[in-house]
Amino acid sequence: MDETSEKKDPEILLKKLPETSGLDRIRILADLIVAFKGNNLQKAAEFGKQGLELLRETEDRELESLILNELCWICQCLGEHHIALEFGIRNLDIISKNDNEEKISNAFNNIGSVYWRLARFDQALEYYLKALRILENLGDKQGIAIVSNNIGVIYNAIGDKDSALDFYNRAIKINEELDSKNKLATSLNNAGVIYLETKGEHEKALEYYQRALEIREELGNKWRIPHSLTNIGVVLREMKDYNKSLEYFFRSLEIAEEIGNRHVAATTLTSIGEVHLLLDSFDKAQEYVMRGLAITEEIDAPDLKRNCCEVMSRIFEKKGDFREALEYYKKFSELNDEIFTEESSKKYNELQVSYETEKKEKENEIYRLKNIELVTANEELTKALAEVKTLCFLQEDPG
């Protein structure tokens, strides 16, 4: 087995760990983060935090940055959003001093994702656009696809479905061009949301979700499979195929709980509750949504909590308990107002205008420079032709 394979083999890494110390031990811990993050996020986070603790005794900023970057993503997936934000900002502070644009754009993207999970959409959009500007300058197509997809998520969250679909389609086009299956599945999944929510095209949405699921199952992407399963369940619920819908939701919930994806678990539990609400099984509906609500409070996910409160309000209304229905609706309304403030709406518009203006200015500058190059080339060509004519004249046979 070569060295690269050993770094990916958790059993070999775990055997080596007790025998090492210092930087070698930290490097193995860093490799263990990567080896475990696909299937055991809690374990991956433990290895990362051990590595950071050991780094206090030594200085290796590059290794520290690597671990902080991984932990930023892992902790937000675990619902530890404020810890994830701390790790993301610490990492950005380290790499900004090295002026590594690729790593800086990655840090911006990670921080944007934390703000998205905290439903601070204006700040998420700000960081995503910072990342996109760098990636466009670098010509990093894969990075552009990733961040375009994330920007689409924000526009979808704030209700600008057309802009969301534009960014999703941009990501799909690049991922198909690069044959990047994993990222393509994400963009297909997100575009499916728009076809369902805005256009009401259930079959089209289902087609996109099924394609995404097939790719993820082919790649064995256990972390993302529940997303696809839940979304397929939502389409089937909208198509009134409730039994089939519940099958997909429960498959998703089982995997999400197994791998510790509490964000998806909370969403899926609420979706199961909605199906039972539609089936007039009000007690079951309340049971599942309350389980989802409890998770959203643990992981500090205002957007998901808002959704739970809205469904709970409908459940109590159906049960005839109008006092409780009103209480949950008030909670829903308060969370909605916190997320979608007038100030944040203004910020979205400012960010979009700034990005579009900057993009247009760059396009105009490129056009101007190309014109300068063209004029210069024409002048050089005219001069060269004149020289050629002179040379021909001088070399003409006098006879």
C-alpha positions as CSV (number, residue, x, y, z in Angstrom):
1,M,0.0,0.0,0.0
2,D,1.4,3.4,-1.0
3,E,1.7,6.4,1.3
4,T,-1.4,8.1,-0.1
5,S,-3.5,5.0,0.5
6,E,-2.2,4.7,4.1
7,K,-3.4,8.3,4.8
8,K,-6.9,7.3,3.8
9,D,-7.0,4.0,5.8
10,P,-8.4,4.8,9.3
11,E,-7.2,1.4,10.7
12,I,-3.6,2.0,9.8
13,L,-3.7,5.6,11.0
14,L,-5.2,4.6,14.4
15,K,-2.5,2.0,14.8
16,K,0.2,4.5,14.1
17,L,-1.2,7.2,16.4
18,P,-0.1,5.9,19.9
19,E,3.5,5.5,18.6
20,T,3.9,9.2,17.4
21,S,4.3,12.6,19.0
22,G,4.8,16.2,18.1
23,L,4.1,17.3,14.6
24,D,4.0,13.7,13.3
25,R,1.1,13.0,15.7
26,I,-0.7,16.2,14.6
27,R,-0.3,15.2,10.9
28,I,-1.8,11.8,11.6
29,L,-4.7,13.5,13.4
30,A,-5.2,15.7,10.4
31,D,-5.3,12.6,8.2
32,L,-7.8,11.0,10.6
33,I,-10.1,14.0,10.2
34,V,-10.3,13.4,6.5
35,A,-10.6,9.6,6.9
36,F,-13.6,9.9,9.3
37,K,-15.4,13.0,8.1
38,G,-17.4,11.1,5.5
39,N,-19.0,8.6,8.0
40,N,-18.3,9.7,11.5
41,L,-18.4,13.5,12.0
42,Q,-18.2,13.3,15.8
43,K,-15.0,11.3,15.6
44,A,-13.5,13.6,13.0
45,A,-14.3,16.6,15.2
46,E,-12.6,14.9,18.2
47,F,-9.4,14.3,16.1
48,G,-9.4,17.9,14.9
49,K,-9.8,19.4,18.4
50,Q,-7.0,17.1,19.7
51,G,-4.8,18.4,16.9
52,L,-5.5,22.0,17.7
53,E,-4.7,21.3,21.4
54,L,-1.3,19.8,20.5
55,L,-0.6,22.8,18.1
56,R,-0.4,25.0,21.2
57,E,2.9,23.3,22.0
58,T,4.4,23.9,18.6
59,E,4.0,26.3,15.7
60,D,3.0,25.1,12.3
61,R,0.6,27.6,10.8
62,E,0.0,25.7,7.7
63,L,-1.1,22.6,9.6
64,E,-3.2,24.7,11.9
65,S,-4.9,26.2,8.9
66,L,-5.6,22.8,7.4
67,I,-7.3,21.5,10.7
68,L,-9.2,24.8,11.2
69,N,-10.6,24.6,7.7
70,E,-11.8,21.0,8.2
71,L,-13.3,21.8,11.6
72,C,-15.2,24.8,10.2
73,W,-17.0,22.5,7.9
74,I,-17.5,19.6,10.3
75,C,-18.8,21.7,13.2
76,Q,-21.4,23.4,11.1
77,C,-22.6,20.0,9.9
78,L,-22.8,19.0,13.5
79,G,-24.9,22.1,14.3
80,E,-22.1,23.7,16.3
81,H,-22.4,26.9,14.2
82,H,-20.8,29.5,16.4
83,I,-17.8,27.2,17.0
84,A,-17.6,26.6,13.3
85,L,-17.6,30.4,12.7
86,E,-14.8,30.8,15.2
87,F,-12.7,28.2,13.4
88,G,-13.4,29.8,10.1
89,I,-12.4,33.3,11.1
90,R,-9.2,31.9,12.8
91,N,-8.3,30.1,9.6
92,L,-9.0,33.2,7.5
93,D,-6.7,35.2,9.8
94,I,-3.8,32.7,9.2
95,I,-4.1,32.4,5.4
96,S,-4.7,36.1,4.8
97,K,-1.1,36.7,6.0
98,N,0.2,34.3,3.4
99,D,-1.8,36.0,0.6
100,N,-2.9,32.6,-0.9
101,E,-5.9,33.6,-2.9
102,E,-7.2,30.0,-3.5
103,K,-7.2,29.3,0.3
104,I,-8.7,32.7,1.1
105,S,-11.6,32.1,-1.3
106,N,-12.2,28.7,0.3
107,A,-12.2,30.3,3.7
108,F,-14.7,32.9,2.5
109,N,-16.9,30.1,1.2
110,N,-16.7,28.2,4.5
111,I,-17.6,31.3,6.5
112,G,-20.5,32.1,4.1
113,S,-21.8,28.6,4.7
114,V,-21.8,29.1,8.5
115,Y,-23.8,32.3,8.1
116,W,-26.2,30.5,5.8
117,R,-26.9,27.9,8.5
118,L,-27.4,30.7,11.0
119,A,-29.9,32.3,8.6
120,R,-27.8,35.4,8.4
121,F,-28.3,35.4,4.6
122,D,-26.9,38.9,3.9
123,Q,-23.6,38.0,5.5
124,A,-23.6,34.7,3.8
125,L,-24.1,36.4,0.4
126,E,-21.3,38.9,1.2
127,Y,-18.7,36.2,1.9
128,Y,-19.9,34.0,-1.1
129,L,-19.5,37.0,-3.4
130,K,-16.0,37.7,-2.1
131,A,-15.1,34.1,-2.8
132,L,-16.6,34.2,-6.3
133,R,-14.7,37.4,-7.2
134,I,-11.4,35.7,-6.3
135,L,-12.3,32.5,-8.2
136,E,-13.3,34.4,-11.3
137,N,-10.0,36.2,-11.3
138,L,-8.2,32.8,-10.8
139,G,-10.3,31.2,-13.6
140,D,-11.0,28.3,-11.2
141,K,-14.0,26.7,-12.9
142,Q,-14.6,24.1,-10.2
143,G,-14.5,26.7,-7.4
144,I,-16.8,29.0,-9.4
145,A,-19.3,26.1,-9.7
146,I,-19.2,25.4,-6.0
147,V,-19.7,29.0,-4.9
148,S,-22.3,29.7,-7.7
149,N,-24.3,26.8,-6.3
150,N,-24.1,28.3,-2.7
151,I,-25.1,31.8,-3.9
152,G,-28.1,30.1,-5.6
153,V,-29.0,28.7,-2.1
154,I,-29.0,32.2,-0.6
155,Y,-31.2,33.6,-3.4
156,N,-33.6,30.8,-3.0
157,A,-33.8,31.4,0.8
158,I,-34.6,35.1,0.3
159,G,-37.2,34.3,-2.4
160,D,-35.4,35.4,-5.5
161,K,-36.0,32.2,-7.4
162,D,-34.9,33.4,-10.8
163,S,-31.5,34.5,-9.6
164,A,-31.2,31.2,-7.7
165,L,-31.9,29.2,-10.8
166,D,-29.4,31.3,-12.9
167,F,-26.7,30.4,-10.4
168,Y,-27.7,26.8,-10.2
169,N,-27.7,26.4,-14.0
170,R,-24.3,28.1,-14.1
171,A,-23.0,25.5,-11.6
172,I,-24.7,22.6,-13.5
173,K,-23.1,23.7,-16.8
174,I,-19.6,23.8,-15.3
175,N,-19.9,20.6,-13.4
176,E,-21.2,18.8,-16.6
177,E,-18.3,20.2,-18.5
178,L,-15.7,19.1,-15.8
179,D,-17.5,15.8,-15.3
180,S,-17.6,16.6,-11.6
181,K,-20.3,14.2,-10.5
182,N,-20.4,15.0,-6.8
183,K,-20.8,18.7,-7.3
184,L,-23.2,18.1,-10.2
185,A,-25.5,16.2,-7.9
186,T,-25.6,19.1,-5.5
187,S,-26.5,21.6,-8.3
188,L,-29.2,19.2,-9.7
189,N,-30.6,18.8,-6.3
190,N,-30.9,22.5,-5.7
191,A,-32.3,23.3,-9.2
192,G,-35.0,20.7,-8.4
193,V,-36.1,22.8,-5.5
194,I,-36.8,25.7,-7.8
195,Y,-38.7,23.6,-10.3
196,L,-40.9,22.3,-7.5
197,E,-41.4,25.5,-5.4
198,T,-41.7,28.1,-8.2
199,K,-42.7,26.4,-11.3
200,G,-44.8,23.6,-9.8
201,E,-43.1,21.1,-12.2
202,H,-43.2,18.0,-10.0
203,E,-42.0,15.6,-12.7
204,K,-39.1,17.9,-13.6
205,A,-38.1,18.3,-9.9
206,L,-38.4,14.5,-9.4
207,E,-36.2,13.9,-12.5
208,Y,-33.5,16.2,-11.1
209,Y,-33.7,14.7,-7.6
210,Q,-33.5,11.1,-8.9
211,R,-30.4,12.0,-11.0
212,A,-28.8,13.5,-8.0
213,L,-29.6,10.4,-5.9
214,E,-28.3,8.0,-8.5
215,I,-24.9,9.9,-8.6
216,R,-24.6,10.0,-4.8
217,E,-25.4,6.3,-4.5
218,E,-22.9,5.5,-7.2
219,L,-20.2,7.5,-5.4
220,G,-21.2,6.2,-2.0
221,N,-21.7,9.8,-0.7
222,K,-23.5,8.9,2.5
223,W,-23.5,12.5,3.7
224,R,-25.5,13.8,0.8
225,I,-27.8,10.8,0.1
226,P,-30.3,11.9,2.8
227,H,-30.7,15.3,1.2
228,S,-31.8,13.6,-2.0
229,L,-34.1,11.1,-0.3
230,T,-35.8,13.9,1.7
231,N,-36.4,16.0,-1.4
232,I,-37.8,13.1,-3.3
233,G,-40.1,12.5,-0.3
234,V,-41.3,16.2,-0.5
235,V,-42.2,15.8,-4.2
236,L,-44.1,12.6,-3.6
237,R,-45.9,14.3,-0.7
238,E,-46.9,17.2,-3.1
239,M,-48.1,14.6,-5.5
240,K,-50.3,13.1,-2.7
241,D,-48.4,9.8,-2.7
242,Y,-48.2,9.9,1.1
243,N,-47.1,6.3,1.7
244,K,-44.3,6.4,-0.8
245,S,-43.3,9.8,0.6
246,L,-43.0,8.4,4.1
247,E,-40.8,5.6,2.8
248,Y,-38.3,8.1,1.5
249,F,-38.4,10.3,4.6
250,F,-37.7,7.4,6.9
251,R,-34.8,6.1,4.8
252,S,-33.4,9.6,4.9
253,L,-33.9,9.9,8.7
254,E,-32.2,6.6,9.4
255,I,-29.1,7.6,7.5
256,A,-29.0,11.2,8.8
257,E,-29.2,10.0,12.4
258,E,-26.6,7.3,11.8
259,I,-24.0,9.8,10.5
260,G,-25.0,12.6,12.8
261,N,-26.4,15.0,10.2
262,R,-28.8,16.8,12.5
263,H,-29.7,19.6,10.0
264,V,-31.2,17.0,7.7
265,A,-32.7,15.0,10.6
266,A,-34.6,18.1,11.8
267,T,-35.8,18.9,8.3
268,T,-36.9,15.3,7.7
269,L,-38.7,15.0,11.0
270,T,-40.7,18.1,10.2
271,S,-41.5,16.7,6.7
272,I,-42.8,13.5,8.3
273,G,-44.9,15.5,10.6
274,E,-46.4,17.4,7.6
275,V,-47.4,14.1,6.0
276,H,-49.2,13.0,9.1
277,L,-50.9,16.4,9.3
278,L,-52.2,15.8,5.7
279,L,-53.4,12.3,6.8
280,D,-55.2,13.9,9.8
281,S,-53.0,12.0,12.2
282,F,-52.5,15.1,14.4
283,D,-50.8,13.5,17.4
284,K,-48.2,11.8,15.2
285,A,-47.7,15.0,13.3
286,Q,-47.1,16.9,16.6
287,E,-44.7,14.2,17.9
288,Y,-42.4,14.3,14.8
289,V,-42.4,18.1,14.4
290,M,-41.6,18.5,18.1
291,R,-38.6,16.2,17.7
292,G,-37.5,18.3,14.8
293,L,-38.0,21.5,16.8
294,A,-35.9,20.2,19.7
295,I,-33.0,19.6,17.3
296,T,-33.3,23.1,15.7
297,E,-33.0,24.6,19.2
298,E,-30.0,22.4,20.0
299,I,-28.1,23.4,16.8
300,D,-29.2,27.0,16.7
301,A,-30.8,26.9,13.2
302,P,-33.3,29.8,13.1
303,D,-34.5,29.1,9.6
304,L,-35.4,25.4,10.4
305,K,-36.9,26.5,13.7
306,R,-39.1,29.0,11.9
307,N,-40.4,26.2,9.6
308,C,-41.1,23.9,12.6
309,C,-43.1,26.6,14.3
310,E,-45.2,27.3,11.2
311,V,-46.1,23.6,10.9
312,M,-46.8,23.4,14.6
313,S,-49.2,26.3,14.3
314,R,-51.1,24.4,11.5
315,I,-51.2,21.2,13.6
316,F,-52.8,23.0,16.6
317,E,-55.2,24.8,14.4
318,K,-56.4,21.5,13.0
319,K,-56.7,20.1,16.5
320,G,-58.9,23.1,17.5
321,D,-56.4,24.4,20.0
322,F,-56.3,28.0,18.7
323,R,-54.4,29.4,21.6
324,E,-51.4,27.1,20.9
325,A,-51.8,27.7,17.2
326,L,-51.5,31.4,17.8
327,E,-48.5,31.0,20.1
328,Y,-46.6,29.0,17.5
329,Y,-47.6,31.4,14.7
330,K,-46.2,34.3,16.8
331,K,-42.9,32.4,17.2
332,F,-42.9,31.8,13.4
333,S,-43.6,35.4,12.7
334,E,-40.9,36.7,15.1
335,L,-38.3,34.4,13.6
336,N,-39.3,35.4,10.1
337,D,-38.9,39.1,11.0
338,E,-35.5,38.4,12.6
339,I,-34.3,36.6,9.4
340,F,-35.8,38.9,6.8
341,T,-35.2,42.4,8.1
342,E,-35.5,45.6,6.0
343,E,-31.8,46.2,6.6
344,S,-30.9,42.7,5.3
345,S,-33.1,43.1,2.2
346,K,-31.3,46.4,1.5
347,K,-27.9,44.7,1.9
348,Y,-28.8,41.9,-0.6
349,N,-29.6,44.5,-3.2
350,E,-26.4,46.4,-2.5
351,L,-24.3,43.3,-2.7
352,Q,-25.9,42.2,-6.0
353,V,-25.5,45.7,-7.6
354,S,-21.9,45.9,-6.4
355,Y,-21.1,42.5,-7.9
356,E,-22.9,43.2,-11.2
357,T,-21.2,46.6,-11.4
358,E,-17.8,45.2,-10.7
359,K,-18.4,42.4,-13.2
360,K,-19.5,44.9,-15.9
361,E,-16.5,47.2,-15.2
362,K,-14.1,44.2,-15.6
363,E,-15.8,43.3,-18.9
364,N,-15.5,46.9,-20.1
365,E,-11.9,47.0,-19.0
366,I,-11.1,43.7,-20.9
367,Y,-12.9,45.2,-23.9
368,R,-10.9,48.4,-23.7
369,L,-7.6,46.5,-23.3
370,K,-8.5,44.3,-26.3
371,N,-9.2,47.4,-28.3
372,I,-5.8,48.9,-27.3
373,E,-4.2,45.6,-28.3
374,L,-6.0,45.6,-31.6
375,V,-5.0,49.2,-32.4
376,T,-1.4,48.5,-31.5
377,A,-1.5,45.3,-33.6
378,N,-3.0,47.2,-36.5
379,E,-0.3,49.9,-36.2
380,E,2.4,47.2,-36.1
381,L,0.9,45.4,-39.0
382,T,0.7,48.7,-41.1
383,K,4.3,49.4,-40.3
384,A,5.4,45.9,-41.1
385,L,3.5,46.0,-44.5
386,A,5.2,49.3,-45.3
387,E,8.6,47.8,-44.5
388,V,7.7,44.8,-46.7
389,K,6.8,47.1,-49.6
390,T,10.0,49.1,-49.2
391,L,12.0,46.0,-49.1
392,C,10.3,44.7,-52.2
393,F,11.0,48.0,-54.0
394,L,14.7,48.0,-53.0
395,Q,15.1,44.4,-54.2
396,E,13.4,45.0,-57.5
397,D,15.4,43.9,-60.5
398,P,16.6,47.1,-62.2
399,G,16.7,45.5,-65.7
